[in-house]
């Protein structure tokens, strides 16, 4: 039920875009990002009605601004020359299409976070494949669905390095910002996560999440009686209790994440609890 644990605390490259001919330039500068997303927009949506085109352009311009700021913030961790990779360009094109169609509902911050990871210096062929697939999926998920994916990986596959329950509270408050909206998820949205390729459904999955955590990742707290552990969680880490109760109510153990679901969850959690190493889970 509980898998690999997260134990960390919390140049210029050439670009060639194939669209109406080859366009070569050095990057990524803000101007080059603007040019890239505009080319992808025009290539994919050539005949929109005027009002639809204006909305699509506004959405894509927003994506471009977020992407520029995301890459600037990650400049020490990215490899700009990867922008010349056809798969990277196809990944950005997927993000542009999703944003043009759905705007904020395509989760542009997550799309840009995933793109930054796709061109990071953290080399891993499998992770790159997964990240590209995640960009194609995240724009078709709701906020509660993304929050649920984040809750599942946070509870089942991450361990906060603390020595007391009381110290867990601040970490749980940060995680709640990424996971809290999952309380609004419906059964059909949970099942859609399977269709979207972000989770599977284990009908035999289950168990008491408090017992699983007490006896495995947090065994060093020294608890041996489950009811005492639950009472102390309620007293010293009420936000963590809220997350665990939500996980239990949603039968979180029945929805193990795929690698794509993990990538989306990690990108979402990273926005709230700090940088995470994708390769701990996606390897």
N, C-alpha and C positions, 0 to 999 in steps of 0.2 A: 504494500500500500504506500509506503514511504520510500522514495527512490533517492538518487544522488543528491547530496546536500550542497547548498551554496555556503561557503565558509569565508568569503571575503567580506571585508568591511566595505560597512557600506561607506616647394618644389614645383614643379610645373610639369604637367603631362599633356600630351596631345589628345585632342578629341576629334573624332570623325563621326558625324551624324549623317546617315543615309536618308535624306528626305529632300526631294527636288534637286538631286545632285549631292555630291559630297561637300561637306562644310568642315574645314580644318581650322583649328585655332588652339591656342594655349590656354590652360585653365587650371582650376576653376575660379574665375573672377566673378563678381556679381553680374557683370554684363553678360558673361558667357552662360551663366545659369539662366538668366532671363531669355537669352536667345534660344537655348536648348528647349526650355519648356514651351516657348511660343511655337517653335518648329513642330514639336510633337502635337501640340494642339491643332495647328493648321493641317497637319498631315492626317489626323484622325477624324476631324470634324469639319470637312470642307464646305458643307452645304447647310449649315444650321440657319434657321430663321434669325432675324436680327436680334430680337429680344433674347433668344436662347443663346446666341453667340456672345452677347454682352455678359450674360450670367456665367457662361463657361469661361470666358476670358477673366472675369473677376475671380472665379474660383482658382484658375490656374495661376494667376498673378499672386494670389495668396499663398499657394503652394510654393511658388518660386521664392517668395520672401522668407518663408519658413525654412526652405531648403538652404538658402544662403546663410541664414543665421545658424542653422544646425551644423553646417559644414565649417563655418568659421569657429564655432565653439569646439569643434572636434578636430581642428586642423592638425594637432600633433599626433592624432591617431588614424588619420586617413591617408590613403595613397592616391593622389589625384590622377596619376596616369591610368588608374583602373577605369576612369571615365571613358577611355577609348575602347574598352571591352564591349563587344556587341551585346553580351548578356546584360551588362550593367545598363547600357542604353535602353535595352528592351524593358528592364526593370523600371527605369525612370519613366519610360513611356507608359507602362501600366499605371504608375502613380498619377501621371498627368491625366490619363483617361478617367480614372476613378474620381479624381478631384473635379474634373470638368463636369462630370455627370452628377456628382453628389455634394460637392462643396465641403462644408464642415462635417457632414455625415460620413465622408470618406476618411475621416480622422487624419488630416494632413500632417499633424505633429508626429503621429506614429509612422506614417509613410516615410517622412524625412528621417526619422530616427533609424528606420530599417535601411534606408538608402545609405546613410552614413556608415552603418555597420557593414553593408555590402562592399563598400570601398575602403574598409579599414585595413590597417597593416596586419591585423590578426588573420593570417592566411589559413584557410581551411576549405577545401573544395566542397565538402559536404555541406558545411555551414552556408557557403555562398549559394548553393542550390536551394537550400531551405529558405534563406532570406528572400531570394527572388520569388519563390512561391508564396511566401507570406505577404509580400507586397501586393500580389495579385488577389489575395483573399481578404485582407484586413478592411478594405473599402466596402466589403459586402457584409460586414458584421455590425451589430448594434453596440452601443456603449455597455449595456448589461452583459452582453456576450463576452466582450473583451475583458470586462471586470471579472467575470466568472473564470475565464481562462487564467487570469492573473491570480485569483484566489486559489485555484487548484494547485498551481505550481508553487505558490508561496507556502501553502500549508503542507504539501506532500514532498516538496523537493528542495526547500531552503531552510537552513538553520541559522538563526541569529546568534552570534557569538557573545553570549552574556552568561553571567553566573547566577543570577536571581530572576525570579518572575517579575519583580518590580521593574527591572531594567528592560524587559520586553515591551513595556507599554509605549515608550516613545517610538520604537521601531514599528509597532503595530499601528500607531497613529499615521505614520507615513504610508504604510502599506494600505491602510484603509482608503486613502485618497485614490489608489489605483484599483481597489477591489470593492469598495463600498456599494457601487451601483448594481452589483450582481444580485442584490436582494430583489430587484425588479424583473429579473429574468423569468420567462415563462417556460413551461415544459416543452412547447414547440420550438422555442429558441434554443433550448438545450439540445434537442434532437437535431436541429439545423446545424449545430456545430459539427456533428458527425458528417452530414452531407457536405459541409464546407471543407472537410479534411483537417479540422483542427483538434478533434478528439474522437475517441471511440467509446463504445458503450459496453461496460462489463456488468452484466446483470447479477453476477455473483459477488461483485465488489461491495465492500461494506465494513462494518466494524465501528468501534467507538473512537473518534478522532482524538479525544482527550487521552485515552489509554494508549493509543499508538504513539502520541507525542511524549507522554510521560515515560514510557518504557524504552523509547529509542533515542531520538535526537536530544531530548532534554532529560535523559536519565541522570545526568550529573547533578540535577537539582536535588536528588536524593529522595524523591517521593516514592512511597510503596503503596499507599492507599488512594485509590482513584477519587473517592468523594472528597478527601482532604485536598487533593490536587485541584479539583474543580472549584472548590470553595476559595482556595487561595488565588486561582486565576481570576475569579470574579472580583476579589478584593483588590489585588495588586495589578492586574492587567485587564481592565474591563473592555478595552478596545479589542484586545486579542480574543477575549471571550466572545465578543460580538462576531468577529470573523469566523471563529471556530463553530459557533452555533449556526451561522449562516451556511457554512460548509456542510455541516451535518444535515441541516434542513433540506439542502439541495442534493444530498447524496453524492457529494463530491468524489468519493472513492469510486463511483461507478462511471466516471468520465475521465479516464486517463488521457493525457494529452498526446497528440502526435508531435513530431518535431516542428511542424508548422505552427501548431498551437503554442508550443513552448516559445518559439521565436516572437510571436505576437505578444505573449504574456510578458516576456523579458523586456521587450521594447516599452511596454506600458509601465511596468514596474520601475524601469530605469528612470523614467521621467519624474518619479516621486521619491525613490529611495537611494538614487545614485547609480553610477555605472556598474554594470554587471558583465561578467565574462560569459558570452554566449556559448563558448566551447566547453564549459563545464557540463552542459546538458546536451548540446548539439555536437556530436562527435562521432 
